[in-house]
Amino acid sequence: VQIVYVSKLYYGHRDIVVDHFPLTDQGKIKWFMKHKDSLYKKYNIDPSFLSGIVIWDVGRGFVADDEDGDLYCFDGMKASARCIDKNVFLRINYGKGEIQSFEMESGEVRYEITTEGNIEKS
């Protein structure tokens, strides 16, 4: 997995743009859980201030916001090519500084963190 861009904190939310992300739900969650502490440290992410992290597919790369397509643009970037196609790999939802759930790209598949710390499909 190559991390291409990480946004600044914006209303409790951070965006991470990646290339070559795992394809399966379990692979996505496993990758995030394995790398979350190093991501927090490297990109100065404090989970206590988070409501969520969205991991995006870099797809065809960053393009100008006047191009055709359904684009998500990063206001924090100064370049004209600051938008990507809206392809979400994973949403990580937080509450009280802890991961509460994972949502896959469609939002239709969700995994909750149980009180025992297990990850279960809901």
ZATI-351144 format. One record per residue (C-alpha): residue number from 1; chain; x, y, z. Coordinates in pm, 1 decimal. Example, Ala and Ser with C-alpha at 12.3 -4.5 7.8 and 13.67 -1.06 7.14 Angstrom:
// ZATI-351144
(1, "A", (1230.0, -450.0, 780.0))
(2, "A", (1367.0, -106.0, 714.0))
END
This chain:
// ZATI-351144
(1, "A", (0.0, 0.0, 0.0))
(2, "A", (134.0, 340.4, -96.6))
(3, "A", (5.1, 644.8, 90.2))
(4, "A", (-28.4, 926.7, -160.5))
(5, "A", (-185.4, 1204.6, 48.9))
(6, "A", (-310.8, 1264.1, 403.8))
(7, "A", (-534.7, 1561.5, 476.6))
(8, "A", (-521.7, 1785.4, 779.9))
(9, "A", (-789.3, 1754.0, 1048.1))
(10, "A", (-1115.9, 1896.9, 914.9))
(11, "A", (-1418.3, 1894.0, 1146.7))
(12, "A", (-1291.3, 1579.7, 1320.1))
(13, "A", (-1226.3, 1405.8, 991.0))
(14, "A", (-909.2, 1298.1, 808.4))
(15, "A", (-869.8, 1168.6, 453.1))
(16, "A", (-601.0, 925.9, 340.5))
(17, "A", (-548.4, 866.2, -31.8))
(18, "A", (-380.3, 535.5, -116.6))
(19, "A", (-272.5, 320.2, -406.5))
(20, "A", (-270.8, -62.2, -408.0))
(21, "A", (-506.4, -112.5, -111.4))
(22, "A", (-616.9, -467.2, -16.9))
(23, "A", (-924.8, -590.3, -202.0))
(24, "A", (-1111.4, -785.8, 67.5))
(25, "A", (-1299.1, -640.5, 364.5))
(26, "A", (-1079.6, -836.1, 605.1))
(27, "A", (-764.1, -728.1, 422.3))
(28, "A", (-862.9, -360.9, 444.6))
(29, "A", (-942.4, -379.4, 815.5))
(30, "A", (-633.1, -587.6, 889.9))
(31, "A", (-409.6, -340.8, 704.3))
(32, "A", (-554.1, -43.3, 894.3))
(33, "A", (-533.5, -212.3, 1234.7))
(34, "A", (-172.2, -314.9, 1167.9))
(35, "A", (-66.5, 34.2, 1053.6))
(36, "A", (-289.5, 269.2, 1256.8))
(37, "A", (-32.0, 348.2, 1525.2))
(38, "A", (237.8, 433.0, 1271.1))
(39, "A", (-14.8, 642.4, 1072.2))
(40, "A", (-115.8, 829.2, 1388.1))
(41, "A", (247.7, 902.5, 1468.2))
(42, "A", (373.6, 987.1, 1118.1))
(43, "A", (79.6, 1212.1, 1025.5))
(44, "A", (18.2, 1358.4, 1372.6))
(45, "A", (-329.4, 1204.3, 1402.0))
(46, "A", (-480.3, 1219.0, 1749.3))
(47, "A", (-768.2, 966.2, 1771.9))
(48, "A", (-929.2, 1162.2, 2056.1))
(49, "A", (-1010.9, 1440.6, 1807.6))
(50, "A", (-1139.7, 1210.2, 1533.4))
(51, "A", (-1491.9, 1138.1, 1422.3))
(52, "A", (-1365.5, 946.8, 1121.4))
(53, "A", (-1101.6, 859.5, 865.9))
(54, "A", (-1185.3, 796.9, 501.8))
(55, "A", (-942.0, 595.8, 291.4))
(56, "A", (-972.4, 683.8, -78.3))
(57, "A", (-848.3, 512.5, -392.6))
(58, "A", (-607.5, 738.8, -584.2))
(59, "A", (-745.9, 582.9, -904.7))
(60, "A", (-631.7, 778.8, -1206.8))
(61, "A", (-456.2, 1029.6, -979.5))
(62, "A", (-523.5, 1389.7, -890.3))
(63, "A", (-702.5, 1599.0, -1151.9))
(64, "A", (-824.5, 1959.2, -1177.7))
(65, "A", (-1168.9, 2019.9, -1032.1))
(66, "A", (-1303.7, 2141.7, -1365.4))
(67, "A", (-1269.4, 1796.7, -1522.6))
(68, "A", (-1566.5, 1572.3, -1589.8))
(69, "A", (-1663.8, 1315.8, -1332.0))
(70, "A", (-1783.1, 1276.8, -978.4))
(71, "A", (-1485.4, 1424.8, -794.6))
(72, "A", (-1383.1, 1477.6, -432.9))
(73, "A", (-1152.9, 1777.5, -393.2))
(74, "A", (-908.4, 1852.6, -113.2))
(75, "A", (-929.4, 2218.6, -15.1))
(76, "A", (-601.1, 2192.0, 175.1))
(77, "A", (-404.7, 2130.3, -144.0))
(78, "A", (-274.2, 2434.9, -330.1))
(79, "A", (-227.6, 2258.6, -666.6))
(80, "A", (-493.0, 2284.8, -937.2))
(81, "A", (-489.3, 1903.4, -962.7))
(82, "A", (-636.8, 1846.6, -616.8))
(83, "A", (-935.1, 1621.9, -688.5))
(84, "A", (-982.0, 1246.0, -719.1))
(85, "A", (-1267.3, 1026.6, -834.5))
(86, "A", (-1507.3, 945.6, -550.1))
(87, "A", (-1388.3, 590.1, -486.1))
(88, "A", (-1389.6, 516.8, -114.3))
(89, "A", (-1212.9, 203.0, 2.0))
(90, "A", (-1288.0, 225.8, 373.4))
(91, "A", (-1444.6, 453.4, 635.2))
(92, "A", (-1328.1, 422.6, 995.1))
(93, "A", (-1572.0, 572.3, 1246.9))
(94, "A", (-1455.5, 690.7, 1588.7))
(95, "A", (-1626.8, 772.0, 1914.5))
(96, "A", (-1457.5, 888.5, 2235.2))
(97, "A", (-1114.0, 839.4, 2077.8))
(98, "A", (-1176.2, 474.7, 1992.1))
(99, "A", (-1256.8, 297.4, 1667.0))
(100, "A", (-1628.0, 213.8, 1668.8))
(101, "A", (-1682.4, 66.2, 1323.8))
(102, "A", (-1556.5, 14.4, 969.6))
(103, "A", (-1768.4, 75.1, 660.5))
(104, "A", (-1673.8, -62.1, 322.2))
(105, "A", (-1682.2, 155.1, 10.0))
(106, "A", (-2054.6, 121.0, -59.6))
(107, "A", (-2153.8, 196.1, 299.5))
(108, "A", (-2378.0, -109.7, 288.2))
(109, "A", (-2129.9, -337.6, 466.0))
(110, "A", (-2036.0, -240.5, 820.7))
(111, "A", (-1821.0, -403.9, 1086.4))
(112, "A", (-1864.6, -306.5, 1451.8))
(113, "A", (-1609.5, -328.5, 1732.4))
(114, "A", (-1767.2, -526.9, 2016.6))
(115, "A", (-1713.4, -449.1, 2384.1))
(116, "A", (-1476.1, -748.8, 2388.2))
(117, "A", (-1271.5, -590.2, 2109.8))
(118, "A", (-1382.7, -828.4, 1835.6))
(119, "A", (-1470.1, -707.7, 1485.7))
(120, "A", (-1809.1, -838.0, 1374.7))
(121, "A", (-2014.2, -778.1, 1062.6))
(122, "A", (-2336.9, -595.9, 1145.8))
END
